[in-house]
Amino acid sequence: MKPDSRTSNDISFDDFQSQILQDYKIAVTSRECSLLGRREVLSGKAKFGIFGDGKELPQLAMARAFQDGDFRSGYYRDQTFMMALGYLSPKEFFHGLYATTDLKKEPMSAGRQMGGHFVTHSLNEDGTWKDLTKQKNSSADISCTAGQMPRLLGLAQASKIYRNLTDINQTNFSNNGNEVAWGTIGNASTSEGHFFETLNAAGVMQVPMVMCVWDDAYGISVPAEFHTTKGDISEVLKGLQRDENGEGFEILKVKGWDYTALIHAFENASDIARENHVPVLIHVTELTQPQGHSTSGSHERYKSEERLEWERENDCNKRFREWVLENKIVTEQELKSIEREIKQNVRASKKEAWSEFLKPHLSAKKQLVQLLENVASKSPNRTFISKIKNDLIAIEEPLKKDLASKSRKALRYLIGETTHEKVLLLQWIKDFVSTTQPKFSSHLYSQHSDKATGIQALKPSYSDNGEQVDGRIILRDNFDALFNKYPQAMIFGEDTGNIGDVNQGLEGLQKKYGALRIADTGIREATIVGQGIGLAHRGLRPIAEIQYLDYILYGLQTLSDDLATLLYRSVGKQKAPLIIRTRGHRLEGIWHSGSPMGGLIHLLRGMYILVPRNMTQAAGFYNTLMKSDEPALVIESLNGYRLKEKKPDNLGEFCTPIGKVEVMKKGSDITLLSYGSTLRIVEKVANELIEVGIDAEVLDAQTLLPFDLEHDVVKSLKKTNRLLIIDEDVPGGCSAYLLQEIIEKQGGYQFLDSAPQTLTAKAHRPAYASDGDYFSKPNAEDIFEKVYEIMHESNPEEYPTLK
């Protein structure tokens, strides 16, 4: 079902006729899938559905202009496009609807995402890259409206990088930058900030991006005039239109039911973007939504009868059918025969997919029913167990949760029993859960040998006469070594290029490596993150700089919903090894105090969060990450750039381990755990505590995600039997997370003689005054007094009341 990319001018009438019929068959197939898909949801076989009906024709035109190596970053209604590329069969469509957990049957996400979220496989089984230039590519979709936009910018920019930087090995990733990144979005979602931010950046950067707006005049129940000024997005964006005086966008507008106009518009857009690296907006108007927004409601509730009648008359498939007949491509009888065969095939595919979905469940049900019958026969509680068995038998089409729930409930009636039948049931439950759980939980992080936590630590080496330098110099020279070592490495952000970042950690590097690799951007954090994701999708190694940690909130949706979930939702078939570089901690003022760690560690599961205490440690983290292929957030200490550190000899080589706690000072009375800039205060206090007879052990968490993989904190607690976590996040934030990790996950509670405690910042943010930091965050006196209080409680005679 892959389209022939030749235009009608290049082929004979027979070929042209074949092309038209092929498109018509795909359009009808896709529509039939949508119609049956809705019925499956309403019947209870599927959970929810959003379908591509009404958008078939423009997607067929887009598929014809889409070439090998191109990337799509799209919208969850693009099923016709994926069918036209040959990446989605009707049976796979229904497996997606049923959420089949077999990646071979449901290749988009193995049931982890709602149907309509499309992905192509960029990686081999061992995690290495496929040749992306030999296939048509779709970056993994997300549901969040306009959430696909930021990454689109980076997917397009990669072509510009590959075309203009000759020392990068393009193998597997580009053909001289000739690839186009195609975006799709619904008209209502163009109201989102991500859309405008991305378009503005694309116009500034002049990247080969084609942005397609599917406009059906509504956003769920709300008409376009409530979403968009003038009710028309291409009218709004006229200021971006290219003219003789400057760069900008090419803007094309075309009706969604006009087959020939669509074909020419998409071919034209492809040529402009591909050859000249000029972004293009295609506004596809007069589209319809025959079944309404989704399966959760009916559009008859909010559309007038006049509008509904207009939609029936101007449905793109209906208009396409009329055009085929008017141009005598085939006869009415031939079309009816084609349509009848398609309906039969789609129904057969639906039935086959449901049968394949149920087959392993029914097999497991049969086994479990027999096990329950056997165990009931030997149990005094046979009546209760038999009821569970009979309830299970009554479920004709069981889900995995039904099997797990029934089998585990039976165990309640077997407490204290030791029969062989119980042992067999326990083993079945263990095997079922151990094989089923990974289908829903695997690939949050890399499962390959080159994962970041598997990179061996390598300590910095120093000459006897090594110089003491500002921490920023270590960062700068380490980045210099990395950019020299990895031609595919690049960094970009606000003030990153020309001045070498606000703290001079990249001083002089743009002059050495060029403005494409060490680049300034506009003030636009969401698309800075998106640039990095898209570039990393295409084999580059980007470092996206967010100037201050506070500003990361602007890009948090993209980080959380897109980057952090990518490996998981693609079941290991796509990756984006993006490094986010930022700085925060220990500065006065509400907005640059930068410690929202509690939110980050929970919203960014799927990434690493690294909190180096100094610039040498930070440099080591960058070295580790460049040897791996996973995304991470590195938060440098904002008040550490001018502090003196000894300069290592092996810049670009030494590696700070990820997931490893470091012992900064050994002690026997209490364990003090902290990280980042606050750790320096803790170290100072630990030396002061010695004066009152308290020998504290100081640990640097170093990494928050993951935290202490070797359980070194518990090893410390075995000696000290006391724990205090010091953190400048708000109460209940990161300190609460660390406490759970240590007490619950590591079992540290069993080694404590005193209640574990946390010392955090106040619930508010620091005031701007010079005293703001002292009275808002844990200071040296706070730490000293808290430690002394803990020791006083355990031994009041040796440690009398302090105050």
Secondary structure, DSSP 4 states (H G I P E B T S, - for coil): -PPP---TTTS-HHHHHHHHHHHHHHHHHHHHHHHHHHHHHHTTSSS-----TT-HHHHHHHHHH--TT-EEE--TT-HHHHHHTTS--HHHHHHHHHT---TTTSTTTTTSS-TT------B-TTSPBP-GGGS-EEPPP--STTTTHHHHHHHHHHHHHHHH-TTS--TTT-STT---EEEEEETGGGGSHHHHHHHHHHHHHT--EEEEEE--SEETTEEGGGTSGGG-HHHHGGGGB-BTTB--BEEEEEETT-HHHHHHHHHHHHHHHHHH---EEEEEES---TT-S-TT--GGGTS-HHHHHHHHHH-HHHHHHHHHHHTTSS-HHHHHHHHHHHHHHHHHHHHHHHHHHHHHHHHHHHHHHHHHHHHHHT-TTHHHHHHHHHHHHH-SS--HHHHHHHHHHHGGGGTT---HHHHHHHHHHHHHHHHHHHHHHTTSS--STT-GGGSPPB-----TTPPEEEHHHHHHHHHHHHHHH-TTEEEEETT-STT-STTSTTTTHHHHH-TTTEEE--S-HHHHHHHHHHHHHTT-EEEEEPSSGGGGGGGHHHIIIIITTHHHHTTTS-----EEEEEESS-SSSSS----HHHHHHHTTTSEEE--SSHHHHHHHHHHHHTS---EEEEEETT-TTSEEEPPSSTTT-BPPTT--EEEE--SSEEEEE-TTHHHHHHHHHHHHGGGT--EEEEE--EEES--TT-HHHHHHHHH--EEEE-SSPTTSHHHHHHHIIIIIS-GGGG-SS--EEE---SSPPPSSTTHHHHHS--HHHHHHHHHHHHHHH-TTTS----
